[in-house]
């Protein structure tokens, strides 16, 4: 438990106009010095170059999540499967669809320390248990890792790869997994953080260099920093309620970038919804694990 007096309160700064209907999944690409995120249900990859200009690339019907690839380019989760966006290309190479049910789509994800890409699915109507966490390996083979998920969301590994943190949003928890060192399999799932209903629902997340968790709060208008044992340390408030995800970026990984959504919000009611925000927390993030394909794929 915590007392409010021990929680540091801050406000995030708006970086862009409200450029996304449903902004999600920010990630820093250190090879290009750019921040990527997605306008998920528009199927667009958003990229902010140094200087703040935002570019938009149509990659599919849904752009769920993107992560850098060793050697350049991006690996993507699209509506019903995975794709590769090669360096300098505008059109991704789609891999075979993993299912044909049009009522289920991909959502958030990330890469493990072994260089494999995970993305989790959810039903469009958020019906319970219809999602699956999928994994794409370096030979571009996909397999299910975790079944019976409702809204598969934030997923991050510690730098040493020994621990993974995962959000299935309706549980109102961030769960911790132990990771088998050789195989990378996830086991020993248990709660790490519980978010009270009045504070919003956990969405995307990232880890800082001190091992603390930064968790975006959907309908909570904030990002929270939690210690590894689940104590609330810092609250970063935003002027819009639907906060979706966060990631460290900048050359020194010292800026926390935060995405938001304007789904279901009239622009005149909330001009901030769908914008990208930032906060400088005084702690750095970690380099993200990139996707590591086999040489010949």
C-alpha positions, 0 to 999 in steps of 0.5 A: 500500500502507499500513501498519496503523500509519498507519490510524486505527481507530474504533468506530461507535455504535448508533443504533436497535434491529435494525429491518431484516432487510436495511438498505440505502441510507441518504440524508439528505433535507435538505428534511425533515431526515430520514434515509431507508433501506430494509429492502430485501427487506421492501419497506419505506422506513424514516425516522428523524425528528429525535429518533430515532423510526423510521417504516416505509412499505410501498412494494413487494415490494422497496425497493431504494433511495430518493433525494430529489426536487427540490421534495419526495418521493422517487424509488424503485427497487422490485423490477423498476423505478422509482417516485415517492413524492409529498410527503405520500403513503404509496403510490408511483406505480409506473412500468412494470416494466423486466423480467418475470424474477422471478429478478432484482431492483433493488439500490443506486443514486444520482443524478448531477449532471444529476438522473437516477436510477440503480439497478442490478439483480442476480439473487437467486441472485447468478449472474454477469453477470445485472445491469444498471445502469439510468438514469431521466431527468427525463421518466421514461424508463428505459434501460440504462447498463451490462450484465453486472453481477453485484451492482450496488452503491454508486454516487456522483458527485463534487459537480462531477459529473465523476467517478463511483464504482461497486461491482460487489461480486464484483469486490472493487473500487471503480471510477472513471468519468469523466463526460462534462460535457454528456451525463453518460455514463460512460466510462473505467472503471478501478479506484480501490480494491481490497479484499483478500478478508480485509477483506470485500466492498465494498458501499455507498459515499459521498464526503466533502468532501475527496474521500475514499471511505467504503466499507461492507464486507459480511462485513467488520464495518467502513466504510473511508475511502480517499483518491482514489488508493486508500490506506486512511486510516480504519477504523470498526468495527461489532459486526456483520459485514454492513455494507451502506452509509453516508451523511452526514447531519444538518443539517451533514452531519457524521454518517456513518450506517451500515446493516447486515443480519441476513440469515441471522443469528439474533437471539440470535447477534447483537443488533446485526445490522440496526441503524443506526449512526453515526460522527462522523468530523471531516469533512463529507459532500456534499449528494446530487444530487437527482432532477430531474423535468421540470415536468409529470411 
